[in-house]
Amino acid sequence: MGKTITRFVALLLAITLLVPVGASAAVDTPFGPGAVPLSDAEMAEVEGEFSPLVTSAVAGGLISTASYLITTPASQWTLGGAVRHAIAGAVSGLAGYFLR
């Protein structure tokens, strides 16, 4: 039974990879025909409050901490381990911001 399911999934994946994606799959106007680009004044009005630098650091810290909590057994969680991963993630997010 297990081999049958595995073969079926492998066959499905192979068929999916063999089906070509045509140009018709991409939509010319993904946001509708009435969508127009914003002017510079409108863009200045809708800019976010947080800088991309801060956002990169916070996102990196959160993702790295979540990764620590997911991959480490709950019995081995420590505050120091979570903080180390949060700092490493924040530094990684900052590095990613500057190296892009």
Phi and psi restraints in degrees (range 20) as a CNS / XPLOR table:
assign (resid 1 and name C) (resid 2 and name N)
       (resid 2 and name CA) (resid 2 and name C) 1.0 -64.6 20.0 2
assign (resid 2 and name N) (resid 2 and name CA)
       (resid 2 and name C) (resid 3 and name N) 1.0 -39.6 20.0 2
assign (resid 2 and name C) (resid 3 and name N)
       (resid 3 and name CA) (resid 3 and name C) 1.0 -67.7 20.0 2
assign (resid 3 and name N) (resid 3 and name CA)
       (resid 3 and name C) (resid 4 and name N) 1.0 -34.4 20.0 2
assign (resid 3 and name C) (resid 4 and name N)
       (resid 4 and name CA) (resid 4 and name C) 1.0 -65.0 20.0 2
assign (resid 4 and name N) (resid 4 and name CA)
       (resid 4 and name C) (resid 5 and name N) 1.0 -43.8 20.0 2
assign (resid 4 and name C) (resid 5 and name N)
       (resid 5 and name CA) (resid 5 and name C) 1.0 -65.6 20.0 2
assign (resid 5 and name N) (resid 5 and name CA)
       (resid 5 and name C) (resid 6 and name N) 1.0 -41.7 20.0 2
assign (resid 5 and name C) (resid 6 and name N)
       (resid 6 and name CA) (resid 6 and name C) 1.0 -62.2 20.0 2
assign (resid 6 and name N) (resid 6 and name CA)
       (resid 6 and name C) (resid 7 and name N) 1.0 -44.3 20.0 2
assign (resid 6 and name C) (resid 7 and name N)
       (resid 7 and name CA) (resid 7 and name C) 1.0 -63.6 20.0 2
assign (resid 7 and name N) (resid 7 and name CA)
       (resid 7 and name C) (resid 8 and name N) 1.0 -40.4 20.0 2
assign (resid 7 and name C) (resid 8 and name N)
       (resid 8 and name CA) (resid 8 and name C) 1.0 -62.9 20.0 2
assign (resid 8 and name N) (resid 8 and name CA)
       (resid 8 and name C) (resid 9 and name N) 1.0 -44.9 20.0 2
assign (resid 8 and name C) (resid 9 and name N)
       (resid 9 and name CA) (resid 9 and name C) 1.0 -64.7 20.0 2
assign (resid 9 and name N) (resid 9 and name CA)
       (resid 9 and name C) (resid 10 and name N) 1.0 -42.4 20.0 2
assign (resid 9 and name C) (resid 10 and name N)
       (resid 10 and name CA) (resid 10 and name C) 1.0 -62.5 20.0 2
assign (resid 10 and name N) (resid 10 and name CA)
       (resid 10 and name C) (resid 11 and name N) 1.0 -41.5 20.0 2
assign (resid 10 and name C) (resid 11 and name N)
       (resid 11 and name CA) (resid 11 and name C) 1.0 -64.4 20.0 2
assign (resid 11 and name N) (resid 11 and name CA)
       (resid 11 and name C) (resid 12 and name N) 1.0 -42.7 20.0 2
assign (resid 11 and name C) (resid 12 and name N)
       (resid 12 and name CA) (resid 12 and name C) 1.0 -61.4 20.0 2
assign (resid 12 and name N) (resid 12 and name CA)
       (resid 12 and name C) (resid 13 and name N) 1.0 -42.8 20.0 2
assign (resid 12 and name C) (resid 13 and name N)
       (resid 13 and name CA) (resid 13 and name C) 1.0 -64.3 20.0 2
assign (resid 13 and name N) (resid 13 and name CA)
       (resid 13 and name C) (resid 14 and name N) 1.0 -41.3 20.0 2
assign (resid 13 and name C) (resid 14 and name N)
       (resid 14 and name CA) (resid 14 and name C) 1.0 -63.8 20.0 2
assign (resid 14 and name N) (resid 14 and name CA)
       (resid 14 and name C) (resid 15 and name N) 1.0 -43.2 20.0 2
assign (resid 14 and name C) (resid 15 and name N)
       (resid 15 and name CA) (resid 15 and name C) 1.0 -64.3 20.0 2
assign (resid 15 and name N) (resid 15 and name CA)
       (resid 15 and name C) (resid 16 and name N) 1.0 -40.6 20.0 2
assign (resid 15 and name C) (resid 16 and name N)
       (resid 16 and name CA) (resid 16 and name C) 1.0 -61.6 20.0 2
assign (resid 16 and name N) (resid 16 and name CA)
       (resid 16 and name C) (resid 17 and name N) 1.0 -39.8 20.0 2
assign (resid 16 and name C) (resid 17 and name N)
       (resid 17 and name CA) (resid 17 and name C) 1.0 -72.1 20.0 2
assign (resid 17 and name N) (resid 17 and name CA)
       (resid 17 and name C) (resid 18 and name N) 1.0 -26.2 20.0 2
assign (resid 17 and name C) (resid 18 and name N)
       (resid 18 and name CA) (resid 18 and name C) 1.0 -82.3 20.0 2
assign (resid 18 and name N) (resid 18 and name CA)
       (resid 18 and name C) (resid 19 and name N) 1.0 -19.9 20.0 2
assign (resid 18 and name C) (resid 19 and name N)
       (resid 19 and name CA) (resid 19 and name C) 1.0 -75.6 20.0 2
assign (resid 19 and name N) (resid 19 and name CA)
       (resid 19 and name C) (resid 20 and name N) 1.0 119.2 20.0 2
assign (resid 19 and name C) (resid 20 and name N)
       (resid 20 and name CA) (resid 20 and name C) 1.0 -73.8 20.0 2
assign (resid 20 and name N) (resid 20 and name CA)
       (resid 20 and name C) (resid 21 and name N) 1.0 147.0 20.0 2
assign (resid 20 and name C) (resid 21 and name N)
       (resid 21 and name CA) (resid 21 and name C) 1.0 -97.0 20.0 2
assign (resid 21 and name N) (resid 21 and name CA)
       (resid 21 and name C) (resid 22 and name N) 1.0 114.8 20.0 2
assign (resid 21 and name C) (resid 22 and name N)
       (resid 22 and name CA) (resid 22 and name C) 1.0 -83.0 20.0 2
assign (resid 22 and name N) (resid 22 and name CA)
       (resid 22 and name C) (resid 23 and name N) 1.0 170.9 20.0 2
assign (resid 22 and name C) (resid 23 and name N)
       (resid 23 and name CA) (resid 23 and name C) 1.0 -66.6 20.0 2
assign (resid 23 and name N) (resid 23 and name CA)
       (resid 23 and name C) (resid 24 and name N) 1.0 -22.4 20.0 2
assign (resid 23 and name C) (resid 24 and name N)
       (resid 24 and name CA) (resid 24 and name C) 1.0 -69.9 20.0 2
assign (resid 24 and name N) (resid 24 and name CA)
       (resid 24 and name C) (resid 25 and name N) 1.0 -16.4 20.0 2
assign (resid 24 and name C) (resid 25 and name N)
       (resid 25 and name CA) (resid 25 and name C) 1.0 -71.6 20.0 2
assign (resid 25 and name N) (resid 25 and name CA)
       (resid 25 and name C) (resid 26 and name N) 1.0 -27.6 20.0 2
assign (resid 25 and name C) (resid 26 and name N)
       (resid 26 and name CA) (resid 26 and name C) 1.0 -88.7 20.0 2
assign (resid 26 and name N) (resid 26 and name CA)
       (resid 26 and name C) (resid 27 and name N) 1.0 132.2 20.0 2
assign (resid 26 and name C) (resid 27 and name N)
       (resid 27 and name CA) (resid 27 and name C) 1.0 -89.7 20.0 2
assign (resid 27 and name N) (resid 27 and name CA)
       (resid 27 and name C) (resid 28 and name N) 1.0 136.3 20.0 2
assign (resid 27 and name C) (resid 28 and name N)
       (resid 28 and name CA) (resid 28 and name C) 1.0 -67.1 20.0 2
assign (resid 28 and name N) (resid 28 and name CA)
       (resid 28 and name C) (resid 29 and name N) 1.0 -39.1 20.0 2
assign (resid 28 and name C) (resid 29 and name N)
       (resid 29 and name CA) (resid 29 and name C) 1.0 -124.1 20.0 2
assign (resid 29 and name N) (resid 29 and name CA)
       (resid 29 and name C) (resid 30 and name N) 1.0 89.5 20.0 2
assign (resid 29 and name C) (resid 30 and name N)
       (resid 30 and name CA) (resid 30 and name C) 1.0 -66.1 20.0 2
assign (resid 30 and name N) (resid 30 and name CA)
       (resid 30 and name C) (resid 31 and name N) 1.0 -23.2 20.0 2
assign (resid 30 and name C) (resid 31 and name N)
       (resid 31 and name CA) (resid 31 and name C) 1.0 -104.0 20.0 2
assign (resid 31 and name N) (resid 31 and name CA)
       (resid 31 and name C) (resid 32 and name N) 1.0 11.7 20.0 2
assign (resid 31 and name C) (resid 32 and name N)
       (resid 32 and name CA) (resid 32 and name C) 1.0 100.9 20.0 2
assign (resid 32 and name N) (resid 32 and name CA)
       (resid 32 and name C) (resid 33 and name N) 1.0 162.6 20.0 2
assign (resid 32 and name C) (resid 33 and name N)
       (resid 33 and name CA) (resid 33 and name C) 1.0 -70.9 20.0 2
assign (resid 33 and name N) (resid 33 and name CA)
       (resid 33 and name C) (resid 34 and name N) 1.0 -21.0 20.0 2
assign (resid 33 and name C) (resid 34 and name N)
       (resid 34 and name CA) (resid 34 and name C) 1.0 -90.5 20.0 2
assign (resid 34 and name N) (resid 34 and name CA)
       (resid 34 and name C) (resid 35 and name N) 1.0 1.0 20.0 2
assign (resid 34 and name C) (resid 35 and name N)
       (resid 35 and name CA) (resid 35 and name C) 1.0 -75.3 20.0 2
assign (resid 35 and name N) (resid 35 and name CA)
       (resid 35 and name C) (resid 36 and name N) 1.0 132.9 20.0 2
assign (resid 35 and name C) (resid 36 and name N)
       (resid 36 and name CA) (resid 36 and name C) 1.0 -129.1 20.0 2
assign (resid 36 and name N) (resid 36 and name CA)
       (resid 36 and name C) (resid 37 and name N) 1.0 150.6 20.0 2
assign (resid 36 and name C) (resid 37 and name N)
       (resid 37 and name CA) (resid 37 and name C) 1.0 -64.9 20.0 2
assign (resid 37 and name N) (resid 37 and name CA)
       (resid 37 and name C) (resid 38 and name N) 1.0 149.2 20.0 2
assign (resid 37 and name C) (resid 38 and name N)
       (resid 38 and name CA) (resid 38 and name C) 1.0 -77.4 20.0 2
assign (resid 38 and name N) (resid 38 and name CA)
       (resid 38 and name C) (resid 39 and name N) 1.0 148.2 20.0 2
assign (resid 38 and name C) (resid 39 and name N)
       (resid 39 and name CA) (resid 39 and name C) 1.0 -76.4 20.0 2
assign (resid 39 and name N) (resid 39 and name CA)
       (resid 39 and name C) (resid 40 and name N) 1.0 171.0 20.0 2
assign (resid 39 and name C) (resid 40 and name N)
       (resid 40 and name CA) (resid 40 and name C) 1.0 -62.8 20.0 2
assign (resid 40 and name N) (resid 40 and name CA)
       (resid 40 and name C) (resid 41 and name N) 1.0 -37.6 20.0 2
assign (resid 40 and name C) (resid 41 and name N)
       (resid 41 and name CA) (resid 41 and name C) 1.0 -65.8 20.0 2
assign (resid 41 and name N) (resid 41 and name CA)
       (resid 41 and name C) (resid 42 and name N) 1.0 -40.7 20.0 2
assign (resid 41 and name C) (resid 42 and name N)
       (resid 42 and name CA) (resid 42 and name C) 1.0 -67.4 20.0 2
assign (resid 42 and name N) (resid 42 and name CA)
       (resid 42 and name C) (resid 43 and name N) 1.0 -38.0 20.0 2
assign (resid 42 and name C) (resid 43 and name N)
       (resid 43 and name CA) (resid 43 and name C) 1.0 -64.7 20.0 2
assign (resid 43 and name N) (resid 43 and name CA)
       (resid 43 and name C) (resid 44 and name N) 1.0 -39.7 20.0 2
assign (resid 43 and name C) (resid 44 and name N)
       (resid 44 and name CA) (resid 44 and name C) 1.0 -63.9 20.0 2
assign (resid 44 and name N) (resid 44 and name CA)
       (resid 44 and name C) (resid 45 and name N) 1.0 -32.2 20.0 2
assign (resid 44 and name C) (resid 45 and name N)
       (resid 45 and name CA) (resid 45 and name C) 1.0 -72.2 20.0 2
assign (resid 45 and name N) (resid 45 and name CA)
       (resid 45 and name C) (resid 46 and name N) 1.0 -31.2 20.0 2
assign (resid 45 and name C) (resid 46 and name N)
       (resid 46 and name CA) (resid 46 and name C) 1.0 -103.2 20.0 2
assign (resid 46 and name N) (resid 46 and name CA)
       (resid 46 and name C) (resid 47 and name N) 1.0 7.9 20.0 2
assign (resid 46 and name C) (resid 47 and name N)
       (resid 47 and name CA) (resid 47 and name C) 1.0 -65.2 20.0 2
assign (resid 47 and name N) (resid 47 and name CA)
       (resid 47 and name C) (resid 48 and name N) 1.0 146.7 20.0 2
assign (resid 47 and name C) (resid 48 and name N)
       (resid 48 and name CA) (resid 48 and name C) 1.0 -74.1 20.0 2
assign (resid 48 and name N) (resid 48 and name CA)
       (resid 48 and name C) (resid 49 and name N) 1.0 164.7 20.0 2
assign (resid 48 and name C) (resid 49 and name N)
       (resid 49 and name CA) (resid 49 and name C) 1.0 -80.4 20.0 2
assign (resid 49 and name N) (resid 49 and name CA)
       (resid 49 and name C) (resid 50 and name N) 1.0 -34.3 20.0 2
assign (resid 49 and name C) (resid 50 and name N)
       (resid 50 and name CA) (resid 50 and name C) 1.0 -86.9 20.0 2
assign (resid 50 and name N) (resid 50 and name CA)
       (resid 50 and name C) (resid 51 and name N) 1.0 139.9 20.0 2
assign (resid 50 and name C) (resid 51 and name N)
       (resid 51 and name CA) (resid 51 and name C) 1.0 -75.0 20.0 2
assign (resid 51 and name N) (resid 51 and name CA)
       (resid 51 and name C) (resid 52 and name N) 1.0 152.8 20.0 2
assign (resid 51 and name C) (resid 52 and name N)
       (resid 52 and name CA) (resid 52 and name C) 1.0 -60.9 20.0 2
assign (resid 52 and name N) (resid 52 and name CA)
       (resid 52 and name C) (resid 53 and name N) 1.0 -27.6 20.0 2
assign (resid 52 and name C) (resid 53 and name N)
       (resid 53 and name CA) (resid 53 and name C) 1.0 -64.6 20.0 2
assign (resid 53 and name N) (resid 53 and name CA)
       (resid 53 and name C) (resid 54 and name N) 1.0 -48.3 20.0 2
assign (resid 53 and name C) (resid 54 and name N)
       (resid 54 and name CA) (resid 54 and name C) 1.0 -66.6 20.0 2
assign (resid 54 and name N) (resid 54 and name CA)
       (resid 54 and name C) (resid 55 and name N) 1.0 -42.2 20.0 2
assign (resid 54 and name C) (resid 55 and name N)
       (resid 55 and name CA) (resid 55 and name C) 1.0 -61.2 20.0 2
assign (resid 55 and name N) (resid 55 and name CA)
       (resid 55 and name C) (resid 56 and name N) 1.0 -41.3 20.0 2
assign (resid 55 and name C) (resid 56 and name N)
       (resid 56 and name CA) (resid 56 and name C) 1.0 -62.7 20.0 2
assign (resid 56 and name N) (resid 56 and name CA)
       (resid 56 and name C) (resid 57 and name N) 1.0 -42.9 20.0 2
assign (resid 56 and name C) (resid 57 and name N)
       (resid 57 and name CA) (resid 57 and name C) 1.0 -66.7 20.0 2
assign (resid 57 and name N) (resid 57 and name CA)
       (resid 57 and name C) (resid 58 and name N) 1.0 -44.1 20.0 2
assign (resid 57 and name C) (resid 58 and name N)
       (resid 58 and name CA) (resid 58 and name C) 1.0 -65.9 20.0 2
assign (resid 58 and name N) (resid 58 and name CA)
       (resid 58 and name C) (resid 59 and name N) 1.0 -45.3 20.0 2
assign (resid 58 and name C) (resid 59 and name N)
       (resid 59 and name CA) (resid 59 and name C) 1.0 -62.7 20.0 2
assign (resid 59 and name N) (resid 59 and name CA)
       (resid 59 and name C) (resid 60 and name N) 1.0 -42.9 20.0 2
assign (resid 59 and name C) (resid 60 and name N)
       (resid 60 and name CA) (resid 60 and name C) 1.0 -61.9 20.0 2
assign (resid 60 and name N) (resid 60 and name CA)
       (resid 60 and name C) (resid 61 and name N) 1.0 -42.3 20.0 2
assign (resid 60 and name C) (resid 61 and name N)
       (resid 61 and name CA) (resid 61 and name C) 1.0 -64.3 20.0 2
assign (resid 61 and name N) (resid 61 and name CA)
       (resid 61 and name C) (resid 62 and name N) 1.0 -43.6 20.0 2
assign (resid 61 and name C) (resid 62 and name N)
       (resid 62 and name CA) (resid 62 and name C) 1.0 -65.8 20.0 2
assign (resid 62 and name N) (resid 62 and name CA)
       (resid 62 and name C) (resid 63 and name N) 1.0 -43.7 20.0 2
assign (resid 62 and name C) (resid 63 and name N)
       (resid 63 and name CA) (resid 63 and name C) 1.0 -66.0 20.0 2
assign (resid 63 and name N) (resid 63 and name CA)
       (resid 63 and name C) (resid 64 and name N) 1.0 -42.2 20.0 2
assign (resid 63 and name C) (resid 64 and name N)
       (resid 64 and name CA) (resid 64 and name C) 1.0 -67.2 20.0 2
assign (resid 64 and name N) (resid 64 and name CA)
       (resid 64 and name C) (resid 65 and name N) 1.0 -39.1 20.0 2
assign (resid 64 and name C) (resid 65 and name N)
       (resid 65 and name CA) (resid 65 and name C) 1.0 -65.8 20.0 2
assign (resid 65 and name N) (resid 65 and name CA)
       (resid 65 and name C) (resid 66 and name N) 1.0 -42.1 20.0 2
assign (resid 65 and name C) (resid 66 and name N)
       (resid 66 and name CA) (resid 66 and name C) 1.0 -62.2 20.0 2
assign (resid 66 and name N) (resid 66 and name CA)
       (resid 66 and name C) (resid 67 and name N) 1.0 -39.5 20.0 2
assign (resid 66 and name C) (resid 67 and name N)
       (resid 67 and name CA) (resid 67 and name C) 1.0 -62.3 20.0 2
assign (resid 67 and name N) (resid 67 and name CA)
       (resid 67 and name C) (resid 68 and name N) 1.0 -41.3 20.0 2
assign (resid 67 and name C) (resid 68 and name N)
       (resid 68 and name CA) (resid 68 and name C) 1.0 -61.2 20.0 2
assign (resid 68 and name N) (resid 68 and name CA)
       (resid 68 and name C) (resid 69 and name N) 1.0 -45.7 20.0 2
assign (resid 68 and name C) (resid 69 and name N)
       (resid 69 and name CA) (resid 69 and name C) 1.0 -68.6 20.0 2
assign (resid 69 and name N) (resid 69 and name CA)
       (resid 69 and name C) (resid 70 and name N) 1.0 -30.0 20.0 2
assign (resid 69 and name C) (resid 70 and name N)
       (resid 70 and name CA) (resid 70 and name C) 1.0 -78.5 20.0 2
assign (resid 70 and name N) (resid 70 and name CA)
       (resid 70 and name C) (resid 71 and name N) 1.0 -41.3 20.0 2
assign (resid 70 and name C) (resid 71 and name N)
       (resid 71 and name CA) (resid 71 and name C) 1.0 -89.4 20.0 2
assign (resid 71 and name N) (resid 71 and name CA)
       (resid 71 and name C) (resid 72 and name N) 1.0 -16.7 20.0 2
assign (resid 71 and name C) (resid 72 and name N)
       (resid 72 and name CA) (resid 72 and name C) 1.0 -99.4 20.0 2
assign (resid 72 and name N) (resid 72 and name CA)
       (resid 72 and name C) (resid 73 and name N) 1.0 131.7 20.0 2
assign (resid 72 and name C) (resid 73 and name N)
       (resid 73 and name CA) (resid 73 and name C) 1.0 -57.9 20.0 2
assign (resid 73 and name N) (resid 73 and name CA)
       (resid 73 and name C) (resid 74 and name N) 1.0 142.9 20.0 2
assign (resid 73 and name C) (resid 74 and name N)
       (resid 74 and name CA) (resid 74 and name C) 1.0 -57.6 20.0 2
assign (resid 74 and name N) (resid 74 and name CA)
       (resid 74 and name C) (resid 75 and name N) 1.0 -29.6 20.0 2
assign (resid 74 and name C) (resid 75 and name N)
       (resid 75 and name CA) (resid 75 and name C) 1.0 -70.6 20.0 2
assign (resid 75 and name N) (resid 75 and name CA)
       (resid 75 and name C) (resid 76 and name N) 1.0 -16.4 20.0 2
assign (resid 75 and name C) (resid 76 and name N)
       (resid 76 and name CA) (resid 76 and name C) 1.0 -106.8 20.0 2
assign (resid 76 and name N) (resid 76 and name CA)
       (resid 76 and name C) (resid 77 and name N) 1.0 4.7 20.0 2
assign (resid 76 and name C) (resid 77 and name N)
       (resid 77 and name CA) (resid 77 and name C) 1.0 -64.6 20.0 2
assign (resid 77 and name N) (resid 77 and name CA)
       (resid 77 and name C) (resid 78 and name N) 1.0 137.0 20.0 2
assign (resid 77 and name C) (resid 78 and name N)
       (resid 78 and name CA) (resid 78 and name C) 1.0 -135.2 20.0 2
assign (resid 78 and name N) (resid 78 and name CA)
       (resid 78 and name C) (resid 79 and name N) 1.0 153.6 20.0 2
assign (resid 78 and name C) (resid 79 and name N)
       (resid 79 and name CA) (resid 79 and name C) 1.0 -63.4 20.0 2
assign (resid 79 and name N) (resid 79 and name CA)
       (resid 79 and name C) (resid 80 and name N) 1.0 -40.6 20.0 2
assign (resid 79 and name C) (resid 80 and name N)
       (resid 80 and name CA) (resid 80 and name C) 1.0 -61.5 20.0 2
assign (resid 80 and name N) (resid 80 and name CA)
       (resid 80 and name C) (resid 81 and name N) 1.0 -40.9 20.0 2
assign (resid 80 and name C) (resid 81 and name N)
       (resid 81 and name CA) (resid 81 and name C) 1.0 -64.3 20.0 2
assign (resid 81 and name N) (resid 81 and name CA)
       (resid 81 and name C) (resid 82 and name N) 1.0 -42.4 20.0 2
assign (resid 81 and name C) (resid 82 and name N)
       (resid 82 and name CA) (resid 82 and name C) 1.0 -65.5 20.0 2
assign (resid 82 and name N) (resid 82 and name CA)
       (resid 82 and name C) (resid 83 and name N) 1.0 -40.9 20.0 2
assign (resid 82 and name C) (resid 83 and name N)
       (resid 83 and name CA) (resid 83 and name C) 1.0 -66.7 20.0 2
assign (resid 83 and name N) (resid 83 and name CA)
       (resid 83 and name C) (resid 84 and name N) 1.0 -42.7 20.0 2
assign (resid 83 and name C) (resid 84 and name N)
       (resid 84 and name CA) (resid 84 and name C) 1.0 -58.8 20.0 2
assign (resid 84 and name N) (resid 84 and name CA)
       (resid 84 and name C) (resid 85 and name N) 1.0 -44.2 20.0 2
assign (resid 84 and name C) (resid 85 and name N)
       (resid 85 and name CA) (resid 85 and name C) 1.0 -68.0 20.0 2
assign (resid 85 and name N) (resid 85 and name CA)
       (resid 85 and name C) (resid 86 and name N) 1.0 -37.2 20.0 2
assign (resid 85 and name C) (resid 86 and name N)
       (resid 86 and name CA) (resid 86 and name C) 1.0 -63.5 20.0 2
assign (resid 86 and name N) (resid 86 and name CA)
       (resid 86 and name C) (resid 87 and name N) 1.0 -43.6 20.0 2
assign (resid 86 and name C) (resid 87 and name N)
       (resid 87 and name CA) (resid 87 and name C) 1.0 -66.3 20.0 2
assign (resid 87 and name N) (resid 87 and name CA)
       (resid 87 and name C) (resid 88 and name N) 1.0 -44.1 20.0 2
assign (resid 87 and name C) (resid 88 and name N)
       (resid 88 and name CA) (resid 88 and name C) 1.0 -62.1 20.0 2
assign (resid 88 and name N) (resid 88 and name CA)
       (resid 88 and name C) (resid 89 and name N) 1.0 -39.3 20.0 2
assign (resid 88 and name C) (resid 89 and name N)
       (resid 89 and name CA) (resid 89 and name C) 1.0 -66.8 20.0 2
assign (resid 89 and name N) (resid 89 and name CA)
       (resid 89 and name C) (resid 90 and name N) 1.0 -40.0 20.0 2
assign (resid 89 and name C) (resid 90 and name N)
       (resid 90 and name CA) (resid 90 and name C) 1.0 -64.3 20.0 2
assign (resid 90 and name N) (resid 90 and name CA)
       (resid 90 and name C) (resid 91 and name N) 1.0 -43.4 20.0 2
assign (resid 90 and name C) (resid 91 and name N)
       (resid 91 and name CA) (resid 91 and name C) 1.0 -63.6 20.0 2
assign (resid 91 and name N) (resid 91 and name CA)
       (resid 91 and name C) (resid 92 and name N) 1.0 -40.3 20.0 2
assign (resid 91 and name C) (resid 92 and name N)
       (resid 92 and name CA) (resid 92 and name C) 1.0 -63.7 20.0 2
assign (resid 92 and name N) (resid 92 and name CA)
       (resid 92 and name C) (resid 93 and name N) 1.0 -41.3 20.0 2
assign (resid 92 and name C) (resid 93 and name N)
       (resid 93 and name CA) (resid 93 and name C) 1.0 -63.1 20.0 2
assign (resid 93 and name N) (resid 93 and name CA)
       (resid 93 and name C) (resid 94 and name N) 1.0 -41.2 20.0 2
assign (resid 93 and name C) (resid 94 and name N)
       (resid 94 and name CA) (resid 94 and name C) 1.0 -64.7 20.0 2
assign (resid 94 and name N) (resid 94 and name CA)
       (resid 94 and name C) (resid 95 and name N) 1.0 -42.9 20.0 2
assign (resid 94 and name C) (resid 95 and name N)
       (resid 95 and name CA) (resid 95 and name C) 1.0 -62.8 20.0 2
assign (resid 95 and name N) (resid 95 and name CA)
       (resid 95 and name C) (resid 96 and name N) 1.0 -41.1 20.0 2
assign (resid 95 and name C) (resid 96 and name N)
       (resid 96 and name CA) (resid 96 and name C) 1.0 -63.3 20.0 2
assign (resid 96 and name N) (resid 96 and name CA)
       (resid 96 and name C) (resid 97 and name N) 1.0 -35.5 20.0 2
assign (resid 96 and name C) (resid 97 and name N)
       (resid 97 and name CA) (resid 97 and name C) 1.0 -65.2 20.0 2
assign (resid 97 and name N) (resid 97 and name CA)
       (resid 97 and name C) (resid 98 and name N) 1.0 -44.4 20.0 2
assign (resid 97 and name C) (resid 98 and name N)
       (resid 98 and name CA) (resid 98 and name C) 1.0 -77.6 20.0 2
assign (resid 98 and name N) (resid 98 and name CA)
       (resid 98 and name C) (resid 99 and name N) 1.0 -26.0 20.0 2
assign (resid 98 and name C) (resid 99 and name N)
       (resid 99 and name CA) (resid 99 and name C) 1.0 -95.1 20.0 2
assign (resid 99 and name N) (resid 99 and name CA)
       (resid 99 and name C) (resid 100 and name N) 1.0 1.2 20.0 2
